[in-house]
Amino acid sequence: MDSLFISKFGIRTFIAIVHDFAAIAVAWLFAYLFRYNFEIPAEAWDALTKILPWAIPIQTSLFLWLGLYRGLWRYASLPDLKRIFVAAMLGYGVVTLILWAMQLLHSIPIAVFVMVPLLLLLIMGGSRLIYRAWKERRLDSLDGYGAKLVLILGAGNTAVSLVKELTGSRDWHVVGMLDDDPRKLGTRLQGVRVLGVINELPQWVQKLNVGHVIIAMPSVSHRIHRHALEMCSEIGVKAMTVPSYVDLISGKTTVSQIREIELDDLLGRDPVVLDDEGLHGLLTGKTVLVTGAGGSIGAELCRQIVAFAPNRIVFLELNEFALYEIQEEFLARAPGIQMSFVIGDIKDQARMSQLFAQFQPAVVFHAAAYKHVPLMEQENACQALLNNVLGTVVLAQVAIRFAVEKFVLVSTDKAVNPVSVMGATKRLAEMVCQASQQSVAHSSPATCFVMVRFGNVLGSTGSVIPKFREQIARGGPITITHPEMTRYFMSIPEAAQLVLQAGLMGGAKGGGEIFVLDMGDPVKIVDLANVMIRLSGFNEDDIRIVYTGLRPGEKLHEELLSASENTLPTPHLKVRIAQARQVDEKWLSNLALWLNKITVLTDQEVRDQLQQWVPEYTSKDNVLNDNGQGKIAC
């Protein structure tokens, strides 16, 4: 019989039932012992022997029926104690009714009647909590030998939550915490001691023989974050981190979802503070159209826009596969929002007119562009001109005709003093929007044109980061054009957030503003490569760096402003307004006539004619290094 019971319920459940079976008997026995000062008279013994055959099976059966054995003692918690209380009191009530029906209730002293449920709760609940405490100590001591010893940097709410979630883990054994708050030094949080300050990490790693560090400070500045990462790198310990502050407060992830350090953690910046109320006014309940929605920036813009509950998002993309991928993502991500996934060429005025007439977008984010500098410089210059400039002309004209409230152009730092076809075409696109704003200056309602200029984004399609990852995966070498080359970088989410913020602020000065994002300090590409090599678990001896010379159209250093431009502040610390050279309606009409006459031009013809439209553009064929040969780093 016992073997059948065990096979049905499992050995742990069987032991728990036997324990509670005995606990009921012990509770009644000790209630009588306490009542009679451990000298139970014969008549009391007689009453007890009549009570137990009823009390034990009735209460045990009720415990089973109420699901008291579905949990594990190792994880006993307050909800389990509540279930025990309900089950014990209900069972005791049923036993009391049966004893009353059998006329045995009068033989039970009042003191016993009161003590039995209290003792039963103490035995059942206490044994479970004692077992949990023993199990956790056992895991810390015995199983801890197979776990990874880890120090946690930070002792705030996130770090405390992390310690709580890692308690009892077979993979991690937290040996201490480090924090710069003097009030926390020496204290114990969730049983783990705050050993010292963060700068003492090397000493504690050596003293405790720690191999892993988890950085649990998602809300601190990236300067502190980078400092912690540099210390970990110097002393040779594996650094990991918790999800970002934004992901934690949004509920996307939990602190226990620790991950390895990524490039964003090293090059990232402080979180962007958005004007949520203003963005709700711009986006909520409206139809928003995003061009290039399958690209890195376009897709991230859509992800950010979804949070503000638009009435509809129109995903406009020329690449069929990119549109399919973004459709698959967003149908699962935001099922409650109307979405339209449309294929179209921004140069096709008839198709754009059809889409604007059908969806009547209130806000347009124009992220579609050909942006790869060397690829657009040779063999494809005319296509860059038509896509980046004529496409913007067509979209701007259609937006004005259909009374779009706000038109936001995603531009680039390569539009400043451009030396590439891509940069020059993006500067022309900016000028198209400036002139379009002039053309609607006296119209009502008038479309507000906004341009947002920023540098490279980490991990975007065609950027250097994916290329470096592939080269490292192949065992190297990493190819870099020049040892002194620098670029500005920001993360894709930050870029998208600031584009939204600039789009909101546009129009405060009449529209046509060029907003320049704060890109921080430029990063040397060779330093970026070295960081990626270390993050991949290699060193500079394992993966070589080869210098190949500047490619056509490339600069050593990018600029966010030209020499003739200066900026004005905005209410947002990371966004400023560039005071750029203005163009008028006549200029725009002449440009449109020229673009519409183009059928095909050679690369050199494109460069020659671009210089007439963008005076600051300089076509530099001598941007390669002196002998055009690559060099290998020693």
C-alpha positions as CSV (number, residue, x, y, z in Angstrom):
1,M,0.0,0.0,0.0
2,D,2.8,2.3,0.9
3,S,4.6,1.7,-2.3
4,L,1.4,2.5,-4.3
5,F,1.0,5.7,-2.3
6,I,4.6,6.7,-2.9
7,S,4.4,6.0,-6.6
8,K,1.3,8.1,-6.9
9,F,2.4,11.1,-4.9
10,G,6.2,10.9,-4.8
11,I,8.6,10.3,-2.0
12,R,8.8,14.0,-0.9
13,T,5.0,14.3,-0.7
14,F,4.8,11.0,1.2
15,I,7.4,12.3,3.8
16,A,5.5,15.6,4.1
17,I,2.2,13.8,4.7
18,V,3.8,11.5,7.3
19,H,5.3,14.6,9.0
20,D,2.0,16.3,9.2
21,F,0.3,13.1,10.3
22,A,2.8,13.0,13.2
23,A,2.5,16.8,13.8
24,I,-1.3,16.4,14.5
25,A,-0.7,13.7,17.1
26,V,2.2,15.6,18.7
27,A,0.1,18.8,18.9
28,W,-2.7,17.0,20.7
29,L,-0.2,15.2,23.0
30,F,1.7,18.3,24.0
31,A,-1.5,20.3,24.5
32,Y,-2.5,17.7,27.1
33,L,1.0,17.5,28.6
34,F,1.2,21.3,29.0
35,R,-2.4,21.4,30.4
36,Y,-1.6,18.8,33.1
37,N,2.0,19.8,33.8
38,F,3.3,16.6,32.1
39,E,1.3,14.3,34.4
40,I,-1.8,13.4,32.3
41,P,-4.5,11.6,34.4
42,A,-6.0,8.3,33.2
43,E,-9.4,9.8,32.1
44,A,-7.5,12.4,30.0
45,W,-5.5,9.7,28.3
46,D,-8.7,7.8,27.6
47,A,-10.2,10.9,26.0
48,L,-7.0,11.5,23.9
49,T,-7.0,7.9,22.6
50,K,-10.6,8.4,21.4
51,I,-9.8,11.8,19.8
52,L,-6.7,11.0,17.8
53,P,-8.2,8.2,15.6
54,W,-10.6,10.9,14.3
55,A,-8.4,14.0,14.3
56,I,-5.4,12.6,12.5
57,P,-7.1,11.1,9.3
58,I,-9.7,13.9,9.0
59,Q,-7.1,16.7,9.1
60,T,-4.6,14.9,7.0
61,S,-7.3,14.3,4.3
62,L,-8.2,17.9,4.4
63,F,-4.6,18.9,3.9
64,L,-4.4,16.7,0.8
65,W,-7.7,18.1,-0.5
66,L,-6.6,21.7,0.0
67,G,-3.4,21.1,-2.0
68,L,-1.0,21.7,0.9
69,Y,1.6,19.4,-0.7
70,R,1.9,20.9,-4.1
71,G,4.8,23.2,-3.1
72,L,8.3,22.4,-2.1
73,W,9.5,22.9,1.5
74,R,12.8,24.4,0.2
75,Y,10.8,27.4,-1.1
76,A,8.4,27.7,1.9
77,S,7.3,31.4,2.2
78,L,4.5,33.6,3.6
79,P,1.8,32.3,1.1
80,D,2.6,28.8,2.2
81,L,2.2,29.7,5.9
82,K,-1.2,31.3,5.0
83,R,-2.3,28.0,3.3
84,I,-1.1,26.0,6.4
85,F,-3.1,28.4,8.6
86,V,-6.3,28.0,6.6
87,A,-5.9,24.2,6.2
88,A,-5.1,23.7,9.9
89,M,-8.0,25.9,11.1
90,L,-10.5,24.4,8.7
91,G,-9.4,20.8,9.6
92,Y,-9.6,21.7,13.3
93,G,-13.1,23.1,12.9
94,V,-14.3,19.9,11.1
95,V,-12.7,17.7,13.9
96,T,-14.4,19.9,16.5
97,L,-17.8,19.3,14.8
98,I,-17.3,15.5,14.7
99,L,-16.2,15.4,18.3
100,W,-19.3,17.4,19.3
101,A,-21.5,15.0,17.3
102,M,-19.9,12.1,19.2
103,Q,-20.3,13.9,22.5
104,L,-16.5,13.9,23.1
105,L,-16.1,17.7,23.1
106,H,-17.0,18.1,26.8
107,S,-14.0,15.9,27.8
108,I,-11.5,18.4,26.2
109,P,-10.2,21.1,28.6
110,I,-10.5,24.6,27.3
111,A,-6.7,25.1,27.5
112,V,-6.2,22.1,25.3
113,F,-8.8,23.3,22.9
114,V,-6.9,26.6,22.5
115,M,-3.4,25.1,22.4
116,V,-3.9,22.4,19.8
117,P,-4.2,24.7,16.7
118,L,-1.4,26.9,17.9
119,L,0.9,24.0,18.4
120,L,-0.1,22.5,15.1
121,L,0.7,25.8,13.2
122,L,4.0,26.1,15.1
123,I,5.1,22.5,14.2
124,M,4.0,22.5,10.6
125,G,5.1,26.0,9.7
126,G,8.2,26.0,11.8
127,S,9.5,22.7,10.4
128,R,9.1,24.0,6.9
129,L,10.9,27.3,7.5
130,I,13.7,25.4,9.4
131,Y,14.1,23.0,6.5
132,R,14.3,26.0,4.0
133,A,16.9,27.7,6.1
134,W,18.9,24.5,6.5
135,K,18.7,23.8,2.7
136,E,19.9,27.3,1.8
137,R,22.8,27.0,4.2
138,R,23.6,23.6,2.8
139,L,23.6,25.0,-0.7
140,D,25.8,27.8,0.4
141,S,28.3,25.4,2.0
142,L,28.2,22.1,0.1
143,D,26.8,23.0,-3.3
144,G,28.7,26.2,-3.2
145,Y,31.9,24.4,-4.0
146,G,30.5,23.9,-7.5
147,A,29.1,27.4,-7.8
148,K,30.9,30.4,-9.2
149,L,32.1,32.8,-6.5
150,V,30.8,36.3,-7.3
151,L,31.1,39.8,-6.0
152,I,28.3,42.2,-6.6
153,L,29.1,45.9,-7.3
154,G,26.4,48.0,-5.8
155,A,24.2,47.7,-2.7
156,G,21.0,49.4,-3.8
157,N,17.6,48.0,-4.5
158,T,18.7,46.3,-7.7
159,A,21.7,44.6,-6.0
160,V,19.5,43.5,-3.1
161,S,16.9,42.1,-5.4
162,L,19.7,40.3,-7.3
163,V,21.1,38.7,-4.1
164,K,17.6,37.6,-3.1
165,E,17.0,35.9,-6.5
166,L,20.4,34.3,-6.6
167,T,20.0,32.8,-3.0
168,G,20.1,29.1,-3.2
169,S,21.3,29.1,-6.8
170,R,23.6,26.2,-7.8
171,D,25.4,28.4,-10.3
172,W,26.3,31.4,-8.3
173,H,27.5,31.9,-4.7
174,V,27.5,35.6,-3.7
175,V,30.4,36.2,-1.3
176,G,30.0,40.0,-0.8
177,M,28.9,43.4,-2.1
178,L,30.9,46.6,-2.7
179,D,29.3,50.0,-2.6
180,D,30.5,53.6,-2.2
181,D,27.7,54.6,0.3
182,P,29.4,54.9,3.7
183,R,26.2,54.2,5.5
184,K,26.0,50.6,4.0
185,L,29.6,49.6,4.7
186,G,29.7,46.6,7.1
187,T,26.0,46.0,7.0
188,R,24.3,42.8,5.8
189,L,21.7,42.9,3.1
190,Q,19.8,39.6,2.5
191,G,22.5,37.9,4.5
192,V,25.4,39.2,2.4
193,R,27.9,41.7,3.9
194,V,28.8,45.0,2.2
195,L,32.6,44.5,2.4
196,G,33.9,47.8,1.2
197,V,33.9,50.5,-1.6
198,I,34.0,49.8,-5.3
199,N,37.7,50.9,-5.7
200,E,38.7,48.1,-3.3
201,L,37.6,45.5,-5.9
202,P,41.1,44.2,-6.7
203,Q,41.9,43.6,-3.0
204,W,38.6,41.7,-2.4
205,V,38.9,39.7,-5.6
206,Q,42.4,38.5,-4.6
207,K,41.4,37.9,-0.9
208,L,38.2,35.9,-1.7
209,N,39.6,34.2,-4.9
210,V,36.6,35.5,-6.9
211,G,36.4,34.8,-10.6
212,H,33.2,36.8,-11.5
213,V,31.8,40.2,-10.8
214,I,28.2,41.3,-11.4
215,I,27.7,45.0,-11.8
216,A,24.3,45.8,-10.4
217,M,24.1,49.5,-10.7
218,P,21.8,50.2,-13.7
219,S,21.0,53.8,-12.8
220,V,24.5,55.1,-12.2
221,S,26.3,57.2,-14.8
222,H,28.2,55.4,-17.5
223,R,31.5,56.9,-16.3
224,I,31.2,54.9,-13.1
225,H,30.1,51.8,-15.1
226,R,33.1,52.1,-17.4
227,H,35.4,52.5,-14.4
228,A,34.1,49.3,-12.9
229,L,34.5,47.5,-16.2
230,E,38.1,48.7,-16.6
231,M,39.0,47.5,-13.1
232,C,37.5,44.0,-13.9
233,S,39.5,44.0,-17.2
234,E,42.8,44.9,-15.4
235,I,42.5,42.3,-12.7
236,G,41.3,39.6,-15.1
237,V,37.9,38.7,-13.7
238,K,34.8,38.0,-15.7
239,A,32.4,41.0,-15.6
240,M,28.7,40.7,-16.0
241,T,25.8,43.1,-15.6
242,V,22.1,43.3,-14.9
243,P,19.6,44.6,-17.5
244,S,19.4,48.3,-18.2
245,Y,17.5,50.6,-16.0
246,V,15.0,51.3,-18.8
247,D,14.3,47.5,-19.3
248,L,14.0,47.0,-15.5
249,I,11.4,49.7,-14.9
250,S,9.5,48.8,-18.1
251,G,9.1,45.2,-16.8
252,K,10.8,43.7,-19.9
253,T,13.4,41.9,-17.7
254,T,14.2,41.0,-14.1
255,V,17.5,41.6,-12.3
256,S,18.2,37.8,-12.3
257,Q,18.6,37.9,-16.1
258,I,22.3,38.8,-15.8
259,R,24.2,38.9,-19.0
260,E,27.7,39.4,-20.3
261,I,29.1,42.9,-20.9
262,E,28.4,44.2,-24.3
263,L,29.9,47.1,-26.3
264,D,27.0,49.4,-25.4
265,D,28.0,49.1,-21.7
266,L,31.5,50.4,-22.5
267,L,30.6,53.1,-25.0
268,G,27.1,53.9,-23.9
269,R,26.0,57.1,-22.2
270,D,23.7,58.2,-19.5
271,P,20.0,57.3,-20.0
272,V,17.9,59.7,-22.1
273,V,15.2,61.6,-20.2
274,L,12.2,62.0,-22.5
275,D,9.4,64.4,-22.4
276,D,6.8,61.7,-22.1
277,E,3.8,64.0,-21.8
278,G,4.9,66.0,-24.9
279,L,5.5,62.8,-26.9
280,H,2.1,61.5,-26.0
281,G,0.7,64.7,-27.4
282,L,2.8,64.2,-30.6
283,L,2.1,60.5,-31.1
284,T,-0.8,59.1,-29.1
285,G,-3.9,58.3,-31.1
286,K,-2.3,59.5,-34.3
287,T,-1.2,57.8,-37.5
288,V,2.6,57.7,-37.8
289,L,4.4,56.8,-41.0
290,V,8.1,55.6,-40.8
291,T,10.1,55.3,-44.0
292,G,12.9,52.8,-44.0
293,A,11.0,51.0,-41.3
294,G,13.1,47.8,-41.8
295,G,16.4,49.5,-41.2
296,S,18.2,49.9,-37.9
297,I,17.0,53.4,-37.0
298,G,13.6,53.0,-38.7
299,A,12.8,49.8,-36.8
300,E,14.0,51.2,-33.5
301,L,11.9,54.4,-34.0
302,C,8.9,52.1,-34.5
303,R,9.7,50.3,-31.2
304,Q,9.9,53.6,-29.4
305,I,6.7,54.9,-31.0
306,V,4.7,51.8,-30.0
307,A,5.1,52.8,-26.3
308,F,3.1,56.0,-26.9
309,A,0.0,54.2,-28.3
310,P,-0.4,55.6,-31.7
311,N,-3.7,54.9,-33.6
312,R,-1.7,53.3,-36.4
313,I,1.9,52.8,-37.5
314,V,2.6,52.6,-41.3
315,F,5.8,50.7,-41.9
316,L,7.1,51.8,-45.3
317,E,10.0,49.8,-46.7
318,L,11.4,49.0,-50.2
319,N,13.2,45.8,-49.1
320,E,10.7,42.9,-49.0
321,F,12.6,40.7,-46.6
322,A,13.3,43.6,-44.1
323,L,9.6,44.4,-44.2
324,Y,8.7,40.8,-43.5
325,E,11.0,40.6,-40.6
326,I,9.7,43.8,-39.0
327,Q,6.1,42.5,-39.6
328,E,6.9,39.3,-37.7
329,E,8.4,41.2,-34.8
330,F,5.6,43.8,-34.4
331,L,2.6,41.6,-34.8
332,A,3.8,39.8,-31.7
333,R,5.1,43.0,-29.9
334,A,2.1,45.3,-30.2
335,P,-1.1,43.3,-31.1
336,G,-3.4,46.1,-29.8
337,I,-2.1,48.7,-32.3
338,Q,-3.2,49.0,-35.9
339,M,-0.3,48.4,-38.2
340,S,0.2,48.6,-42.0
341,F,3.2,47.1,-43.7
342,V,3.6,48.6,-47.1
343,I,6.2,48.3,-49.9
344,G,7.1,51.4,-51.8
345,D,9.8,53.5,-53.3
346,I,10.0,57.0,-51.8
347,K,10.9,58.3,-55.3
348,D,7.6,57.0,-56.7
349,Q,5.3,60.0,-56.3
350,A,2.1,58.1,-57.4
351,R,2.7,55.4,-54.8
352,M,3.5,57.9,-52.0
353,S,0.4,59.9,-52.9
354,Q,-1.7,56.7,-52.7
355,L,-0.3,55.8,-49.3
356,F,-0.7,59.3,-47.8
357,A,-4.3,59.5,-49.2
358,Q,-5.1,56.1,-47.7
359,F,-3.6,56.5,-44.3
360,Q,-3.6,60.3,-43.8
361,P,-0.4,60.3,-41.5
362,A,-0.1,63.1,-39.0
363,V,3.6,62.5,-38.3
364,V,6.3,61.2,-40.7
365,F,9.7,60.0,-39.7
366,H,11.9,59.8,-42.8
367,A,14.7,57.3,-42.1
368,A,15.0,55.7,-45.5
369,A,18.4,56.4,-47.1
370,Y,21.4,54.9,-48.8
371,K,24.1,55.5,-46.2
372,H,27.1,53.3,-46.8
373,V,29.8,55.8,-47.7
374,P,32.2,53.7,-49.9
375,L,29.4,51.8,-51.6
376,M,27.7,55.0,-52.6
377,E,30.9,56.7,-53.7
378,Q,31.7,54.3,-56.5
379,E,29.3,52.7,-59.0
380,N,26.2,53.9,-57.1
381,A,26.6,57.7,-56.8
382,C,23.6,58.5,-59.0
383,Q,21.3,56.1,-57.1
384,A,22.4,57.8,-53.8
385,L,21.5,61.1,-55.3
386,L,18.1,60.0,-56.5
387,N,17.2,58.0,-53.4
388,N,18.5,60.4,-50.7
389,V,17.5,63.7,-52.4
390,L,14.8,63.1,-55.0
391,G,13.1,60.7,-52.5
392,T,13.1,63.5,-49.9
393,V,11.7,66.0,-52.4
394,V,8.9,63.7,-53.3
395,L,8.0,62.9,-49.7
396,A,8.2,66.5,-48.7
397,Q,5.8,67.6,-51.5
398,V,3.3,64.8,-50.7
399,A,3.5,65.6,-46.9
400,I,2.7,69.3,-47.6
401,R,-0.2,68.3,-50.0
402,F,-1.8,66.0,-47.4
403,A,-1.3,68.4,-44.5
404,V,1.1,66.3,-42.4
405,E,1.6,67.9,-39.1
406,K,5.3,67.1,-38.6
407,F,8.0,65.7,-41.0
408,V,11.2,64.5,-39.3
409,L,14.3,63.8,-41.4
410,V,16.9,61.5,-40.0
411,S,20.2,63.0,-41.1
412,T,23.9,62.4,-40.3
413,D,27.1,64.0,-39.2
414,K,28.5,63.2,-42.7
415,A,26.3,66.0,-44.0
416,V,28.7,68.5,-42.4
417,N,31.5,69.7,-44.7
418,P,30.8,66.5,-46.8
419,V,33.6,64.8,-48.7
420,S,31.5,61.9,-49.8
421,V,28.5,61.6,-52.2
422,M,26.5,60.1,-49.3
423,G,27.3,63.0,-47.0
424,A,26.6,65.6,-49.8
425,T,23.2,64.0,-50.6
426,K,22.2,64.0,-47.0
427,R,23.1,67.7,-46.7
428,L,21.0,68.3,-49.8
429,A,18.1,66.4,-48.2
430,E,18.4,68.7,-45.2
431,M,18.3,71.8,-47.5
432,V,15.2,70.3,-49.2
433,C,13.5,70.3,-45.8
434,Q,14.7,73.8,-45.0
435,A,13.4,75.1,-48.3
436,S,10.1,73.2,-47.9
437,Q,9.6,74.9,-44.6
438,Q,10.0,78.3,-46.3
439,S,7.4,77.3,-49.0
440,V,4.7,76.6,-46.3
441,A,5.6,79.6,-44.1
442,H,2.3,81.3,-44.8
443,S,0.1,78.3,-45.2
444,S,-2.4,77.1,-42.7
445,P,-2.2,74.3,-41.7
446,A,1.5,74.2,-42.3
447,T,3.7,71.1,-42.2
448,C,6.5,71.5,-39.7
449,F,9.9,70.2,-41.1
450,V,12.5,69.0,-38.6
451,M,16.0,67.6,-39.3
452,V,18.0,65.5,-36.8
453,R,21.7,65.1,-37.3
454,F,23.8,62.5,-35.4
455,G,26.8,60.2,-35.9
456,N,27.2,56.5,-36.0
457,V,25.0,54.1,-34.0
458,L,26.4,50.9,-32.5
459,G,25.4,47.8,-34.4
460,S,23.4,49.4,-37.1
461,T,23.2,47.7,-40.5
462,G,26.4,48.2,-42.5
463,S,28.3,49.7,-39.6
464,V,31.7,48.7,-38.4
465,I,30.6,46.7,-35.3
466,P,29.0,43.8,-37.1
467,K,31.9,43.7,-39.4
468,F,34.4,43.5,-36.5
469,R,32.3,40.7,-34.9
470,E,32.5,38.6,-38.1
471,Q,36.2,39.2,-38.4
472,I,36.9,38.2,-34.8
473,A,34.7,35.1,-35.3
474,R,36.9,34.1,-38.2
475,G,40.0,34.5,-36.1
476,G,41.0,37.9,-37.6
477,P,42.5,40.0,-38.8
478,I,40.4,43.1,-38.1
479,T,40.7,45.6,-40.9
480,I,40.8,49.4,-40.0
481,T,41.4,52.1,-42.6
482,H,43.6,54.3,-40.5
483,P,45.1,54.2,-36.9
484,E,43.9,57.7,-36.1
485,M,40.4,57.4,-37.4
486,T,37.7,58.5,-35.0
487,R,33.9,58.4,-35.0
488,Y,31.0,59.5,-32.8
489,F,28.9,56.7,-31.5
490,M,25.6,56.2,-29.7
491,S,23.3,53.3,-29.2
492,I,20.4,52.7,-31.5
493,P,17.8,53.1,-28.8
494,E,19.3,56.4,-27.6
495,A,19.5,57.7,-31.2
496,A,15.8,56.8,-31.8
497,Q,14.7,58.4,-28.5
498,L,16.5,61.7,-29.3
499,V,15.1,61.7,-32.8
500,L,11.6,61.5,-31.2
501,Q,12.5,64.3,-28.7
502,A,13.9,66.5,-31.4
503,G,10.8,65.8,-33.5
504,L,8.7,67.0,-30.6
505,M,10.7,70.2,-30.1
506,G,10.7,71.1,-33.8
507,G,8.4,74.0,-34.7
508,A,9.0,76.0,-31.6
509,K,11.0,78.5,-33.7
510,G,8.9,78.3,-36.8
511,G,10.1,74.9,-38.1
512,G,13.0,74.0,-40.4
513,E,15.4,73.5,-37.5
514,I,18.4,71.2,-37.7
515,F,18.8,69.5,-34.4
516,V,22.2,68.3,-33.5
517,L,22.4,65.5,-30.9
518,D,25.1,65.4,-28.2
519,M,27.3,62.6,-29.3
520,G,29.8,62.8,-26.5
521,D,33.4,62.4,-27.2
522,P,34.7,60.8,-30.5
523,V,36.0,57.2,-30.2
524,K,39.1,56.0,-31.9
525,I,38.2,53.0,-34.1
526,V,41.3,51.1,-33.1
527,D,40.3,51.5,-29.5
528,L,36.9,50.2,-30.4
529,A,38.5,47.1,-32.1
530,N,40.7,46.4,-29.0
531,V,37.7,46.6,-26.7
532,M,35.8,44.1,-28.9
533,I,38.7,41.8,-29.0
534,R,38.9,41.7,-25.2
535,L,35.1,41.3,-24.9
536,S,35.4,38.2,-27.1
537,G,37.9,36.6,-24.8
538,F,41.0,37.3,-26.9
539,N,43.9,39.7,-26.7
540,E,45.8,41.8,-29.3
541,D,48.2,38.9,-29.9
542,D,45.4,36.5,-30.8
543,I,43.6,38.9,-33.3
544,R,45.7,41.1,-35.5
545,I,44.7,44.6,-36.6
546,V,45.5,45.5,-40.3
547,Y,45.4,49.1,-41.6
548,T,44.2,49.3,-45.1
549,G,44.1,53.0,-45.9
550,L,41.2,55.5,-46.1
551,R,38.6,54.5,-48.7
552,P,37.0,57.0,-51.2
553,G,34.7,59.5,-49.5
554,E,36.0,58.8,-45.9
555,K,37.2,61.3,-43.4
556,L,39.6,60.7,-40.6
557,H,37.3,62.7,-38.2
558,E,33.6,63.4,-38.5
559,E,32.1,66.8,-37.5
560,L,28.6,67.6,-36.2
561,L,28.9,71.3,-37.2
562,S,30.6,73.1,-40.0
563,A,32.9,76.1,-39.4
564,S,30.1,78.5,-40.5
565,E,27.5,76.9,-38.1
566,N,27.0,77.5,-34.4
567,T,24.3,76.2,-32.1
568,L,21.5,77.3,-29.9
569,P,20.5,75.5,-26.7
570,T,17.1,73.7,-26.3
571,P,15.3,72.6,-23.2
572,H,16.9,69.1,-23.6
573,L,20.5,68.8,-22.5
574,K,21.4,66.4,-25.3
575,V,19.8,68.3,-28.2
576,R,21.0,71.6,-29.7
577,I,19.9,73.6,-32.8
578,A,22.4,74.2,-35.6
579,Q,22.2,77.6,-37.3
580,A,22.8,76.5,-40.8
581,R,22.8,78.3,-44.2
582,Q,19.2,78.8,-45.4
583,V,17.8,78.2,-48.9
584,D,14.5,79.3,-50.4
585,E,11.6,78.1,-52.5
586,K,13.2,79.2,-55.8
587,W,16.2,77.1,-55.0
588,L,14.0,74.1,-54.2
589,S,12.1,74.5,-57.5
590,N,15.4,74.6,-59.5
591,L,16.6,71.5,-57.6
592,A,13.4,69.6,-58.3
593,L,13.6,70.4,-62.0
594,W,17.2,69.2,-62.2
595,L,16.5,66.0,-60.3
596,N,13.5,65.1,-62.4
597,K,15.6,65.5,-65.6
598,I,18.2,63.0,-64.4
599,T,18.1,59.6,-66.1
600,V,21.6,58.3,-65.3
601,L,24.8,60.0,-64.5
602,T,28.3,58.7,-64.0
603,D,29.9,58.9,-60.5
604,Q,32.1,61.8,-61.6
605,E,29.1,63.7,-63.1
606,V,27.3,63.3,-59.8
607,R,30.2,64.6,-57.9
608,D,30.7,67.6,-60.2
609,Q,27.1,68.6,-60.1
610,L,26.8,68.1,-56.3
611,Q,29.5,70.7,-55.8
612,Q,27.2,73.3,-57.5
613,W,24.3,72.5,-55.2
614,V,26.3,72.0,-52.0
615,P,29.1,74.6,-51.9
616,E,30.7,73.1,-48.7
617,Y,31.0,69.7,-50.5
618,T,34.6,68.8,-51.5
619,S,35.2,65.7,-53.6
620,K,38.5,64.5,-52.3
621,D,40.2,61.9,-54.4
622,N,43.3,62.2,-52.3
623,V,41.8,60.9,-49.0
624,L,43.7,57.6,-49.3
625,N,47.0,57.4,-47.5
626,D,50.2,58.6,-49.3
627,N,51.0,55.4,-51.1
628,G,47.6,53.8,-51.0
629,Q,49.1,50.7,-49.3
630,G,47.8,49.1,-46.1
631,K,49.9,48.6,-43.1
632,I,49.9,45.8,-40.6
633,A,49.9,46.6,-36.9
634,C,52.9,45.1,-35.0
